[in-house]
Amino acid sequence: MSDKAKDFLAKALEQSNGLLHLAPAWVPRSFCIPGRRLKLHPDDLFALGASRGGIDERWFSSTCSADNGPGTPVDEGLSYVMAGDEKMLLKVLIEESGVDILGDKVMSKWKGLKVFAKFFDNMEALPHHVHIGEKFAKLVNMEEKPEAYYFPPQVNFTGNEFPYTFFGLEPGTTKKQLKKCLADFDRGDNKILDISKAYRLELSTGWILPPGILHAPGSLCSFESQWASDVYMMFESLPSGKPIDKALLSKDVPEDKKDDLDFLVDTLDWKKNTAPDFKKRFFLPPIEIKNDTPEKFQEKWVIYGKINGHEVFSTKELTVNSGAKLTMTDTGAYGTIVLQGHGKMNGTDIESPIMIRYGDITRDEFFVPYTTATTGVTIENTGCEPLVILKFFGPDCNPDMPEKE
């Protein structure tokens, strides 16, 4: 570990009493219209320039760079740790001292922080797209991308224009039908949604999504846990009447396969896409975690369940009632985002801001290193409303996580 990183990490942990204070990481998307629920000031929605697109995502505890094409800054999407007026990438600190931050078990197996979380916030539904699995991602030197969603009521005062998500394909759909949609990509609406099914999104619930499944996320502001990869392919040509660049259909495909419709269709997990019990398999109702002092706090699993037999990520929602103070231990390092209220975490002030200017350093986002998490974090609600915090974990952190399948 370099002296610079060592000194910075010690200073950061000291200033936040064992926590790592993170600055907001904003990400634009050129093919989306911001939903205006990220608390970012309206004048700053295009702070990175209109050509880059509106800011519709905020990434949390991220060591993954955003893949936004030419002109993307090298640190876009990456989280910075703050220590006074100084900052250093979380990615660099983990590369230098991952055992101190993530613990020996996770570092030995995964060599780093393999997941991150985000809010994505859009006025309309996203295009029907897919994050390919390991077999196909390896062909372009990328990693697969499983993900999961949760819809917090605190950031959804409105559902915007289409609070429904298309998932997979209608049972009985044939590969020939899908290939016809892909062949028609340049002819306006390729009508892929005609062979899919939309589900109305419910606040305080979520979905888990293995790689290889088509999905067109709806217009709720969504908390997403995902593998640290930005691999995707757009299968819908004209979402909300706006043309998609055909290059995005085969964005993460080998050059000699970009026009191979059979290959593109084969990147899907066909059985999961056409499962007749899709909602039963992938819908996530919250699961309450019992405790002895429910008058002080409530905790729920909101993202849980293994993906292809592996514990990939998980998320808990913690609600601390007004005036309550408690110390909680967890079995792995985790990131946090404050959804509501204000208080203290290990004596460090935390709050959910009302309005954020681009470049502001908020006090709603922290990373809790392994030693701090397993020793115990003291949380106090000093306000008059509930203090609500999401705690999100990477792989192999929660052996007691509920099973989904």
N, C-alpha and C positions, 0 to 999 in steps of 0.2 A: 504494500500500500504506500503510495507516495506521501510525503510529508504534507503536501498541500491538501490532499483529500482527507488525510487523517486529522489534520488540524480543523478543517472545515466541518467534518462529521462530528467531532467532539464539541465544537462550538454550537452547531445546530441542535444537537441533542440536549446540551446544557440549557440553551435558551428556551426550549419548549418542553423541558422536564421529561426527557425520554422519548419525545415525539419528533417527527420530521414535518415541518411546516411547508406546505407546497403552494406554489403560485398557480393561478388558473392557466390552463393550456387550451387556447381557443383554436378551432379548426373550421375553415370554410369548406363549402362544397359548391362547385360551379353549377351542378345540375339540380340544386334544391332551393326552395324559398324558405328563409328562416321563419320559424313559428312564433318568435318573440316571447318565449317563456323561460329563457335562460337567465333572466334578470340583467342581461347586458343592455346598456343604455341604447335607445333607438338610434342615436347618432353614430353609434359604433358598430352597427350591424355589418357595415362594409368597410371596417377599419383597415382591412388588408388590401382594399382596392376592388372596384366592381368587377374587374376582369378575373379576379380569383374567386368571386362568388361571395354570397352572404355567409356570415358565421352562424352555423346551425348546430355546432357540436362543441362540447367541452369535455376534454379527456382528463381522467383522474388516474393518478399513480401510474403514469405511462412511461414505459421504456421503449415504446414502439413509435417510429416516425410515421407520419401520415403520408400515404402514397397519393399525392394530388397532381402528379404529372410535372412537366417542365415548369420551372419557376418556383417550385415549392421550397421554402427555407429548410435547411438540413435539420433544424430543431423543431419543425412544426409537429405538434402533437406530443412532444416530449415534456415531461414534468420537471420543473426546477424546484430544488429544495432551497429554502430561504434561511439565512442566518444573519440577522440585522439587514444591512444593505447589500450583503454579498449573496450570490446564488451559485449553485452548481447542479448539474443534471443528476437526477435520481439514477439514471442509467449509468453514469460514470461512477457514482458512489457504490452502486451494487457491483460493478465490475471490479472496483478496487477493494471493497470490503463487504462482499455479499453475505458471508457467514454472520457478521455482526448485525446485518439488517434482516435477513430472511431466515437465518438459522442454518445449522449444518446439514440437516436432512434434506431440505429443499435445495440448497446450493449443490450438494453432492449429486442429486438426481437430475436437477433441471438447469443448473449452471446460471440461474438468474431468475428474474421476475417474468414469468411467461404469460401473464394475463394483465389486462388493465380494464378500466371501466370508463363509461362515458354517459353524458346526456346527449341524445340526439333529438332535435326539436324542429319539426317541419310543418309548414302551413298545409301541405297536402301529403298524400301517401307517396312513398318512395317507389321506384320502378321494381318490378318483379325481378329478383336477381338471386344468385347463388354464391356461397362461399365453398369452394371445392375442398374435397377431402385430401388426406395425406398422399395417397397414390398419385393424384394428378398435380397437387401443389409441388411435389418434389421435382416434377418435370421442368418447372420454371424456377427452381431453387427458392421456393417459398414454403411456408408452413400452412397447414390446414387452419380453418378458423371456425371452431364451434362458438356459439354465443347463446345468451339468454337475456330476457327482458323482464323488467318490472316497471309498473306504471304508478308512480307516487302521486297521491292526490295533491300534495303541496305544490307541485309544479304544473298542475293541470286544471287551472281555473276555467279553461275552455278546451274543447276537444278539437278545435279547428275544423278543417273541411272534410276529412274522411277518417274518423276514428275506428277504422276497421283494417285488419291485416289479412291479405291473401297469403295462405300457406299451402305449399305443395301443389298437387294437381288433383282434380276430381278422380275418385276411384273409378277404374275402368278406362281412364285415358290411355291412349296408345302412343308409342314412340313416333309413329307416323304422323299423328296429329301435332305433336310438339315440333317435329322437324318442319312441318308445313308453316308453323308460326315463325320459326327461325328463318326459313327461306324467304318469308315475306317481310323481313325486318326493315327493308328500305322502301316499303310500300305504304307508309303511314302506320296506322294501328295494326300491329301484327296479331291482335286478338288473343294473346296468350291468356288474358284474364277470363276468357270464355271457357277455358278448360281448368280453371282453378276455383278455389272456394275462399270467401272472406268470412272472418270471424269478428264480431263486435268486441272491441277491447274493453276490459273491465278494470276500473281503478283498483289499486291495492292487490292486483293479481299479476301473473306473468306467464311467460312461455320459455321453455328450454328448446334449443334448436341445434341438433347435430349438424356437422357439415354435409353438403350435398343436397340440402333441401331448399327449394325455391321459396322465396318470401318477398312480400311487398309491404314493409312496415307502415302502419297507419299513422295518422296525424296526432296521436297523443305524444306529449313529451315523454321520452322513454329513458329509463336507466338501463344500461346494457353492460353486462359482464361478458368479456370475450377473450379469446386467445390473442396473444400479441402478434397479430398478422393483419394486413389490410388487403388480403387477396379477395377478389370478387369478379363476377361476370354478369353483365346486364342482359336479361333475356326479354325484357319488355321494350318496345320501340317508341311508344308515344304516351308516356304517363301524363295524365292531366292535360293532354293536348300539346305537350312539349317534346320535340324530337330528341332522342338519345343518339349520340354518336355511335355508329355501328362498330367502331373500333373497341368500344367497351363490351360488346358481346363476347369477344374473344381476348379480352384484356390480359388474362393470365393463362394463356395457352401457347404451346410451342409454335414457332413460326410455320412449320409445315402442317399444322393442324387447324389453323385459324379459319379456314373455309370448309372444314370437314364437319358436316352436320351430325353425322353418326358419332364422331368423337365428342362434340359438344353435348349431345344428349347423354352419352355414356358417363359424363362427369357427375351426373345426378345419382343419388341413392334412390333408385326407382321404387323400391318397396316402401320406403319411408314416405316418399312424396305422394304415393297413391294409397296410403294406409286408410282403411275405412274407419278406424278408431283413432284418427289423428289427434283430436282434442284430448281424448283420454290419455294418450301416450305423452303429450308434450305440454299440456296446460298446467300451470303452477298456481294452485290456490295457496294462500299463506298458511303456514303451520306454526301454531303458538308453541313457544318453548316455556314449559312450566317453571315457575320460581316460587320461593317461599314468601316473597314480599310484593305481591302484585299491586299493592297500594303505592309502591315506589316506582316500579318500572314494569314494562312489558317488552318481551323480545320475541320476534318471529323469524322463521326461515322464509325468505321470499324468493330466493333462487337456490335450488338444490337439485339433487339427482345426478347420477352418473351419465356420462356420454360414452357410448360404446364400451361400457364396462369400467371407465376410469373416472375418478374424482377430479374434475377439471377446474371448477370454480364453484363458489357458493357465496351467498349474501344473506346477512341478517339485518333486520330493521329493529333498532332499539328506540324505545320511547321512555324518556325519564320524566316523571311528573313534576310539576312545579314544587320547588323547595326540597326535592329529594336529592340525596347524595349516596352513591354506592361505588363499590370497587368490583370490577369484573375481570376475570381471567379468560383467555382464549388459548387455543392450542396451536396457533400459527400467526404469523405477521399478517397485517391487513391494512387496506386503505380505508379512509372515511370521508364522507361528505355530509355536512349538516344540512338537513332539509327544512328545519323549523326551529325557532327559538334561539336562546343564547344561554351560555353557562360557562363551565370550566371543565377541562380535561387535563388531569394531572396538574391542576393549578393554572393551566394555560387558557387564556380567554378564547372561547369559540363562539361563533354566531352564524346565523344564516342571513346574508345581506339582502336588502330590499332592491338595490340598484347597483350595478357594477359598471365602472368605466373601463374600457380596454386599457390594460396596463396596470390596473389596480391590483394590489396584493390583498386578497381577502383573508378572512380567518375561519373559513368554512371547510377547508381541505387539509387533511393531515395523513401521514403514513405512520403506522404503529409498528416499530420493529419487533422482531421475535422475542427478545428478552423482555421488553416492556409489556408485550401482550401476555406472555406466560406468567410474568410476575404479578401483573394486575394493573388496570387503568382505573383511576378514580374519576368519576363523572358526576358533576353537580349541575342541577338546573337552578340558575339564579333568577329566572324570569317568572312571568305569570302564566305562560302558556306551555304546553308540552315541548320538550326538547327532543327532536327526532333526528336520528343519525343512521345512515346506512353504513354497514361494515362489510367490506367485500374482500374475499380471500382467493388465493391462487390454488394450484393443485396440491393435494396431499396435506391440507391444513386442518380438515375437519372430519376425522374418522367417524364422528357421530352424526354426520349429515344424513338426513332422511333419503331413502331410496325413492326413485321415481318409477323405474320399470322393474 
